[in-house]
Amino acid sequence: MTGPRVAEDETLESLGPYFFVQRKAGHRLTSDTVALAEFVLPSLSEEDSAIDIGSGTGAIPLILAWKSKVRKIVGVEIDPCAAAVAEKNIQANGLEGRVEIVQSDYRELKKLYPEGSFSVVVSNPPYFRAGVGRISPNKEKAAARTELSGGIADLIDISAYFMGGHGRVFYVYPKARLAEMLEGLGKAGLRANRLRFLPVGSKEGLFLIEAGRDGGLTVEYP
């Protein structure tokens, strides 16, 4: 397999067995994304279908394709430049029959997919509310960090729609928004099933959460 052609504003790296192109000035792969993917993996089976909301350049779809047997993975990204790079990554690694990249605002996806289309919904969304803090002048980085195109309530709404009655959702967020997350899940008829706090690597700290329609809660600490 030959590597993809890389533009001057891109870098070529490896992600497990795969080629991984990133934009130099765009939002880069972080440990948060890797931790979320690893959090999802133990629950996956070959029968699952997964959708990654806010996929960036496609890191989570690549990790899920690498480390699981899931046969259908969709990555959704609103930024056209990042989505184009994600598509390049999928093609360079020969994953077109298994992974699809959709360039869209996730709030519009009900027009594309019927309710209950996916058993697993994953998202490493923007962490900060619009109007809070400094917004990056880089459009791609700003969209990755700040809720410019929907917030927690919107994300939970589309996730509940996608998972139908039997799926599950997985997110990573700052601990400061945990109460808001739990309240939003409850309003959507979802229950937190697994909660893991990550070691503090920044001022706000982070949590990983899995939610579904029923079941109890297990809390995991670092």
C-alpha positions, 0 to 999 in steps of 0.5 A: 500500500502506498501512502497518500499524496500530502499537501504542504499544509498537511503532515503524514503520520501513522496510526497503528497500521494506517496512514494518517494525514493531519492538517498542520494548522487544523485541530490535531489528534489529542490524547482525549480522542484516543482515550475515548476510542479506547473507552468504546472498544471493549463494548464493540462487536462485529454486528455493531454499526458506529457513527462518530460525530465531529470526526475531524480528520477521521482518527476515531473511525481509523482506530475503531477499524483497526482495533474492532471488527465493526463492519460499518463506521460513519464519520461526520464532520462539518468542516469541509477541509477536515472532512476532505482529509478524513476522506483521504485517510479512508481511501489511502488505507483501503477502508472505503467499503467499511468507513464512510465520511459525511461532510455535514452539520450533524443537526441535519443528519435526520434527513439522511438516516432513519431513527435507530440507524446506529447501535453505537454513537461516539463523539469528542465534541467541542468542550466550551459553550459559545461566548465563553472564553477566547475563540481561536482565529483558526476556523477549524480549531475554533469549531473543534473547541467551541460549540459554534454548531450545536451544544450538549442538548443537540448532541444528545438529541441526535445521539438518542435518535441514532441509537433508537431503543437499544444502542449506546452513546459515548462522549468525552467532556470536561468535568465542569459540564458533568451535571449538564450532561447528566441532566441532558441524558435524563431529559432524552430518556437515557441513563449513564451506565459507565463513567470514567474520570481521566487523570487531570492533564488540564485545568478542567479535567475530563470524563468519559461517559457511556449511556443507554436506555437502561441499566445501572451506573459504574464509576471508574477512577484513574 
